Amino acid sequence: MRQSYELIIGQATEEQSSNYVSFVGGKPRIPRDINIPKCKLCGSEEAFFFQLAFPTDHAWKDKSMAVFACISCVDEKYFIPPMIKGSLQNAIIPAGFLDEYQVNFNILVFQTYNAEIREDYQEKVQFKPISERKIDVGNNSYMKMGGDPLWYLDNESPSKYDDGSNFFFLCQLPENLEFEIVPEAPRQMKLGLGKKIQPSNKLFYRLFLANYIYFFGINSNSGSKVYVITQI
Ligand SMILES: [Zn+2]
């Protein structure tokens, strides 16, 4: 049984510095040679939502994961990450899927030590540090990292990637999570009345419709990759 950690989002009063390796918003801390991802639907630079450095007892103990998503366009087909066909529990994920499904979002995986705060990114989501706290089996936090997922609905853990590599649980986010934005940030686009695309009047962004979100990792032959699914 691997250790689980509850994730706790701190206050907006902290100034971002390179000491923080797990946080919401601000500027991403990613390797210099990785471009800020662009949306494959509209070409806009994606917004940075959050990143996590995995703990020393996790399979990705030296790695971090950073999550970006487009806030500039709306397509009902891509409100949430595309899913494979058929049953999700113990699914074998087809070759290429984990590269191709990242259409209007991007999840970067990299060595934590190799990253730096990217000054070429314009902050959109308000910076808040994320701290972690060890929790025991039976704790029912929907915002956690490591150990086993806590499912809102049925268990939909994937089994393997097409090349035989096994998935392991990374982290999960609860429903209705609001990513507070800074005053000068563009508003997230949404579908309004009559399916008209218009800016939201909310001072926060939602990731994948603010559903419950589950992240799994693999170390495949073609690198470390992330599988993400949502439940509502
Ligand atoms: Zn877009």
Boltz pocket constraint, residues with backbone or C-beta under 6 A from the ligand:
constraints:
  - pocket:
      binder: B
      contacts: [[A, 39], [A, 40], [A, 41], [A, 42], [A, 43], [A, 44], [A, 70], [A, 71], [A, 72], [A, 73], [A, 74], [A, 104]]
      max_distance: 6.0
